[in-house]
Amino acid sequence: MRRIDLLTQACDPKTLTVGQLMQDAVFTCTPRTDALTIGRLMTKQNFGGLPVVGDDGTLLGLVTEYDLLQAMIDGRDLRKVFASEIMTTAPLTAREEMLLDEVANLFQDRYVTRLPVVREKKLVGLVARRDLLHGYMKASEYWS
């Protein structure tokens, strides 16, 4: 669920934070999840990436469509490839207190479409470009 959906009145979109914009119910996988399972989940749920977390919720990496496609191009059997082998380690992340403008610039400057949101290295959410647009529109409904 996007936290911005709980917003009950318009506000200045520039004051929105990642914590308000992010989705906090995030599908994840472990380093031992096979790539076929990841691909099935991503296509079924229409995700472009899946965070990889440890037992304690620490963000370890991110498996993206690009990572899966590269494994396919390389001729690898996705049933035998684990997340730990194809994930992007130490992915770019966002913090809950970042403002909309700050994270929007990060998306544009780094050519990314989604970012894991972390608090003390633990995954707490995911924010996508679409969430920024949604939040901006919701906050702007009556803002003038």
Backbone as numpy.savetxt, mean C-alpha at the origin, in Angstrom:
# Nx Ny Nz CAx CAy CAz Cx Cy Cz
-10.95 -0.55 5.07 -11.77 0.63 5.07 -10.90 1.88 5.07
-11.28 2.85 4.29 -10.59 4.14 4.31 -11.10 4.92 5.50
-10.22 5.45 6.29 -10.63 6.24 7.44 -11.31 7.53 7.02
-11.00 8.01 5.82 -11.60 9.26 5.34 -13.11 9.11 5.18
-13.57 7.89 5.02 -15.02 7.66 4.89 -15.76 8.01 6.17
-15.04 8.14 7.28 -15.65 8.53 8.55 -15.76 10.05 8.69
-15.17 10.78 7.76 -15.23 12.25 7.79 -16.67 12.70 7.61
-17.16 13.52 8.53 -18.57 13.93 8.49 -18.80 15.34 8.00
-17.71 16.11 7.85 -17.88 17.46 7.32 -16.66 17.83 6.50
-16.86 18.78 5.61 -15.78 19.21 4.73 -14.69 19.89 5.54
-13.47 19.81 5.03 -12.33 20.47 5.66 -11.32 20.82 4.58
-10.33 21.57 4.96 -9.26 21.92 4.02 -8.49 20.66 3.68
-8.49 20.24 2.42 -7.79 19.00 2.05 -6.31 19.01 2.41
-5.71 20.20 2.49 -4.28 20.29 2.82 -3.98 19.82 4.24
-5.01 19.73 5.08 -4.80 19.29 6.46 -4.93 17.78 6.63
-5.33 17.07 5.58 -5.50 15.63 5.67 -4.16 14.94 5.85
-4.17 13.90 6.67 -2.95 13.12 6.90 -3.10 11.73 6.30
-1.97 11.08 6.13 -1.97 9.70 5.64 -2.82 8.82 6.57
-2.75 9.08 7.87 -3.55 8.31 8.82 -5.03 8.40 8.54
-5.49 9.51 8.00 -6.91 9.67 7.64 -7.22 9.05 6.28
-6.25 9.04 5.40 -6.45 8.61 4.02 -6.25 7.12 3.79
-5.42 6.51 4.59 -4.99 5.13 4.36 -6.13 4.13 4.59
-5.92 2.97 4.04 -6.79 1.84 4.33 -6.10 1.05 5.44
-6.85 0.76 6.50 -6.21 0.10 7.63 -6.49 -1.40 7.71
-7.37 -1.90 6.89 -7.60 -3.34 6.80 -6.83 -3.85 5.58
-5.62 -4.31 5.81 -4.70 -4.63 4.72 -4.46 -6.13 4.63
-4.60 -6.68 3.44 -4.20 -8.06 3.20 -2.68 -8.10 3.18
-2.11 -9.14 3.76 -0.66 -9.30 3.79 -0.30 -10.74 3.48
0.98 -10.98 3.34 1.49 -12.34 3.22 2.76 -12.44 4.04
3.27 -13.65 4.15 4.51 -13.90 4.89 5.64 -14.14 3.89
6.88 -14.14 4.34 7.99 -14.42 3.43 7.89 -15.80 2.77
7.17 -16.75 3.40 7.06 -18.12 2.89 5.82 -18.34 2.02
5.03 -17.30 1.77 3.87 -17.44 0.89 4.36 -17.59 -0.55
3.81 -18.56 -1.26 4.27 -18.78 -2.63 3.67 -17.74 -3.58
4.37 -17.51 -4.66 4.00 -16.46 -5.62 2.67 -16.74 -6.31
2.32 -18.01 -6.50 1.04 -18.33 -7.12 -0.11 -17.89 -6.21
0.01 -18.15 -4.93 -1.00 -17.72 -3.96 -1.11 -16.19 -3.93
0.04 -15.54 -3.95 0.06 -14.08 -3.96 -0.63 -13.55 -5.22
-0.29 -14.13 -6.37 -0.89 -13.70 -7.63 -2.39 -13.90 -7.66
-2.84 -15.01 -7.12 -4.29 -15.28 -7.07 -4.99 -14.25 -6.19
-4.41 -13.97 -5.03 -5.02 -12.99 -4.12 -5.04 -11.60 -4.76
-3.93 -11.23 -5.38 -3.85 -9.91 -6.00 -4.85 -9.76 -7.14
-5.02 -10.78 -7.95 -5.96 -10.65 -9.06 -7.41 -10.72 -8.57
-7.68 -11.58 -7.59 -9.04 -11.68 -7.06 -9.48 -10.39 -6.37
-8.59 -9.78 -5.60 -8.92 -8.58 -4.84 -8.60 -7.29 -5.60
-8.01 -7.41 -6.79 -7.64 -6.25 -7.61 -6.60 -5.38 -6.92
-5.57 -6.03 -6.36 -4.45 -5.34 -5.72 -3.29 -5.24 -6.69
-2.50 -4.20 -6.55 -1.29 -4.07 -7.34 -0.05 -4.47 -6.56
-0.21 -4.68 -5.26 0.92 -5.05 -4.44 0.43 -5.64 -3.12
1.29 -6.43 -2.49 0.93 -7.09 -1.24 2.11 -6.97 -0.27
1.87 -6.34 0.89 2.94 -6.23 1.89 3.33 -7.60 2.45
4.60 -7.75 2.70 5.14 -8.97 3.31 5.52 -8.61 4.74
4.94 -9.32 5.70 5.18 -8.99 7.11 5.70 -10.20 7.87
6.43 -9.91 8.94 6.89 -10.94 9.85 5.81 -11.29 10.85
6.09 -12.26 11.70 5.11 -12.70 12.70 4.67 -11.58 13.63
5.54 -10.62 13.86 5.22 -9.52 14.78 4.62 -8.30 14.08
4.32 -8.43 12.78 3.73 -7.33 12.03 4.73 -6.37 11.41
6.01 -6.65 11.58 7.04 -5.80 10.99 7.02 -5.93 9.47
7.04 -4.80 8.78 7.07 -4.80 7.32 8.43 -5.28 6.85
8.44 -6.34 6.06 9.70 -6.90 5.54 9.92 -6.57 4.07
8.83 -6.34 3.36 8.96 -6.07 1.93 7.60 -5.89 1.29
7.62 -5.83 -0.03 6.40 -5.62 -0.81 6.53 -6.41 -2.10
5.53 -7.24 -2.40 5.49 -7.95 -3.68 4.51 -7.19 -4.56
4.96 -6.81 -5.74 4.14 -6.04 -6.66 3.85 -6.85 -7.92
2.94 -6.32 -8.73 2.66 -6.94 -10.02 3.95 -7.06 -10.83
4.78 -6.06 -10.76 6.06 -6.08 -11.48 6.90 -7.28 -11.05
6.98 -7.53 -9.74 7.78 -8.65 -9.24 7.25 -9.99 -9.76
5.92 -10.14 -9.76 5.32 -11.37 -10.25 5.54 -11.54 -11.75
5.37 -10.45 -12.49 5.59 -10.52 -13.94 7.04 -10.87 -14.26
7.97 -10.31 -13.50 9.38 -10.62 -13.75 9.67 -12.09 -13.51
9.10 -12.66 -12.45 9.27 -14.09 -12.19 8.69 -14.93 -13.32
7.54 -14.50 -13.86 6.92 -15.21 -14.98 7.80 -15.12 -16.23
8.31 -13.93 -16.51 9.17 -13.73 -17.67 10.42 -14.59 -17.57
10.92 -14.72 -16.34 12.12 -15.53 -16.10 11.84 -17.03 -16.17
10.56 -17.40 -16.38 10.20 -18.80 -16.53 10.14 -19.57 -15.22
10.02 -18.86 -14.12 9.98 -19.52 -12.81 8.60 -20.10 -12.53
8.56 -21.21 -11.84 7.31 -21.85 -11.43 6.81 -21.12 -10.19
5.72 -20.36 -10.33 5.23 -19.53 -9.24 4.81 -20.34 -8.01
4.57 -21.63 -8.19 4.25 -22.48 -7.04 5.47 -22.72 -6.16
6.65 -22.53 -6.74 7.91 -22.83 -6.03 8.72 -21.59 -5.68
8.15 -20.42 -5.94 8.82 -19.15 -5.65 8.15 -18.53 -4.43
8.95 -18.13 -3.47 8.41 -17.54 -2.24 8.50 -16.01 -2.28
7.64 -15.38 -1.51 7.63 -13.92 -1.43 9.02 -13.37 -1.12
9.72 -14.02 -0.22 11.06 -13.55 0.18 12.04 -13.50 -0.98
11.79 -14.29 -2.03 12.69 -14.34 -3.18 12.42 -13.23 -4.20
11.20 -12.72 -4.24 10.86 -11.75 -5.29 10.45 -10.39 -4.76
10.27 -10.26 -3.45 9.77 -9.01 -2.89 10.81 -7.90 -2.99
10.32 -6.70 -3.01 11.16 -5.53 -2.88 11.43 -5.36 -1.39
12.69 -5.47 -1.01 13.03 -5.32 0.40 13.21 -3.84 0.70
12.94 -3.46 1.92 13.04 -2.07 2.35 12.29 -1.14 1.40
10.98 -1.40 1.18 10.23 -0.54 0.27 10.06 0.87 0.84
9.82 1.79 -0.05 9.47 3.15 0.34 8.20 3.08 1.18
8.14 3.83 2.26 6.97 3.79 3.15 6.48 5.20 3.45
5.29 5.26 4.03 4.71 6.52 4.50 4.48 6.40 6.00
4.35 7.57 6.64 4.03 7.63 8.07 2.64 8.26 8.22
1.94 7.90 9.26 0.57 8.36 9.46 0.45 9.88 9.53
1.46 10.56 10.04 1.37 12.01 10.23 1.71 12.82 8.98
2.13 12.17 7.90 2.44 12.88 6.67 1.17 13.53 6.11
1.31 14.75 5.61 0.19 15.47 5.02 -0.04 15.04 3.58
-1.26 15.27 3.09 -1.65 14.89 1.73 -0.64 15.39 0.70
-0.27 16.66 0.76 0.67 17.23 -0.21 2.01 16.50 -0.18
2.48 16.20 1.01 3.78 15.54 1.16 3.78 14.15 0.53
2.75 13.37 0.81 2.70 12.02 0.24 2.38 12.06 -1.25
1.58 13.03 -1.70 1.30 13.17 -3.13 2.59 13.46 -3.90
3.42 14.33 -3.35 4.71 14.62 -3.99 5.61 13.39 -4.02
5.55 12.60 -2.97 6.33 11.36 -2.93 5.87 10.40 -4.02
4.55 10.28 -4.20 4.03 9.43 -5.28 4.53 9.91 -6.63
4.46 11.21 -6.86 4.85 11.76 -8.16 6.35 11.67 -8.39
7.13 12.01 -7.37 8.59 12.03 -7.51 9.20 10.65 -7.67
8.61 9.65 -7.02 9.18 8.30 -7.01 8.44 7.33 -7.92
7.41 7.82 -8.63 6.65 7.00 -9.58 6.10 5.73 -8.94
5.50 5.87 -7.76 4.87 4.73 -7.10 3.36 4.94 -7.07
2.63 3.86 -6.90 1.17 3.95 -6.89 0.58 3.62 -5.53
1.37 3.01 -4.66 0.89 2.67 -3.32 2.08 2.62 -2.38
1.81 2.90 -1.12 2.86 2.86 -0.11 2.35 2.18 1.16
3.15 1.28 1.72 2.81 0.76 3.03 2.97 1.90 4.05
2.10 1.91 5.04 2.17 2.90 6.12 2.67 2.18 7.35
3.73 2.72 7.95 4.35 2.04 9.09 4.41 2.96 10.31
4.36 2.31 11.46 4.58 2.97 12.75 5.59 2.10 13.48
6.77 2.66 13.73 7.85 1.90 14.38 8.11 0.57 13.66
8.22 0.63 12.34 8.52 -0.49 11.45 7.41 -1.52 11.31
6.30 -1.30 11.99 5.17 -2.24 11.89 4.15 -1.68 10.91
3.60 -2.56 10.08 2.61 -2.17 9.09 1.30 -1.79 9.79
0.79 -0.60 9.49 -0.49 -0.17 10.07 -1.52 0.16 8.99
-1.10 0.18 7.74 -2.04 0.49 6.67 -1.36 0.54 5.32
-2.13 0.93 4.34 -1.65 1.08 2.98 -2.35 2.29 2.39
-1.60 3.13 1.70 -2.19 4.30 1.06 -1.83 4.26 -0.43
-2.83 4.50 -1.25 -2.65 4.49 -2.70 -2.99 5.86 -3.26
-2.54 6.11 -4.48 -2.88 7.38 -5.13 -4.38 7.58 -5.12
-5.13 6.54 -5.38 -6.58 6.61 -5.41 -7.14 7.09 -4.07
-6.51 6.69 -2.96 -6.96 7.13 -1.63 -6.77 8.64 -1.47
-5.70 9.18 -2.03 -5.47 10.62 -1.96 -6.56 11.38 -2.71
-6.88 10.90 -3.89 -7.93 11.56 -4.67 -9.28 11.45 -3.97
-9.57 10.28 -3.46 -10.83 10.07 -2.75 -10.93 11.02 -1.55
-9.86 11.09 -0.77 -9.85 11.96 0.41 -9.97 13.42 0.04
-9.27 13.83 -0.99 -9.34 15.22 -1.43 -10.76 15.59 -1.83
-11.40 14.71 -2.61 -12.77 14.98 -3.05 -13.73 15.00 -1.87
-13.58 14.06 -0.95 -14.49 13.99 0.20 -14.33 15.24 1.07
-13.10 15.64 1.32 -12.85 16.82 2.17 -13.30 18.10 1.49
-13.26 18.11 0.16 -13.60 19.32 -0.60 -15.08 19.48 -0.89
-15.89 18.51 -0.54 -17.32 18.56 -0.92 -17.97 19.89 -0.63
-17.68 20.46 0.53 -18.30 21.74 0.90 -17.26 22.79 1.23
-16.01 22.49 0.99 -14.93 23.42 1.32 -14.86 24.51 0.26
-14.73 25.74 0.67 -14.61 26.82 -0.31 -13.56 27.81 0.11
